[in-house]
């Protein structure tokens, strides 16, 4: 509840900037191709996340099928090093399982940490963590969903709107590779 209240206050204090950000985010979405509505969209071969651009792309080969605005952790720059650093990992992973009963609408798990992540964390005597997901908004967001738009608010996960999560959920299969770029 406290975090939701803080998000609301921050949004209201920066309302002109938030409105501009929302307008920019809406122009970044691609329209849903007619072939997707009929179920004949090409399969998603890879998910690409561009942290610096705050976007998630669904790819079929070299073609972008969808583009979504994302939110990241409170400290998004750099690769995730330990549990609680509020960073999103960078590198190649797999989307390996999903949770339809998540605390954040729906969620799809990213296979972080990989062997390199484990080795790095152990070298520093740290726990790398591991529950990194692509997910929608918190289930309790309700009428406050607008307050999450354009803000980095997760603990290191990749968050999208619930509408975007529904599309990702239906278009991306378990086992799909995800490439997370700075």
CORBEL-V996281 format. One record per run of one state. SS is the DSSP state (H for helix, E for strand, L for the rest). FROM is the first residue (numbers start at 1). LEN is the number of residues. Records with the same first field share a line. If there is no record, write none. Layout:
BEGIN
SS: FROM-LEN ; FROM-LEN
END
This chain:
BEGIN
L: 1-1 ; 14-1 ; 29-5 ; 38-8 ; 51-4 ; 61-2 ; 70-1 ; 72-1 ; 74-17 ; 100-7 ; 111-4 ; 124-9 ; 136-6 ; 149-5 ; 155-3 ; 160-2 ; 172-4 ; 182-1
H: 2-12 ; 15-14 ; 34-4 ; 115-9 ; 142-7 ; 162-10
E: 46-5 ; 55-6 ; 63-7 ; 71-1 ; 73-1 ; 91-9 ; 107-4 ; 133-3 ; 154-1 ; 158-2 ; 176-6
END
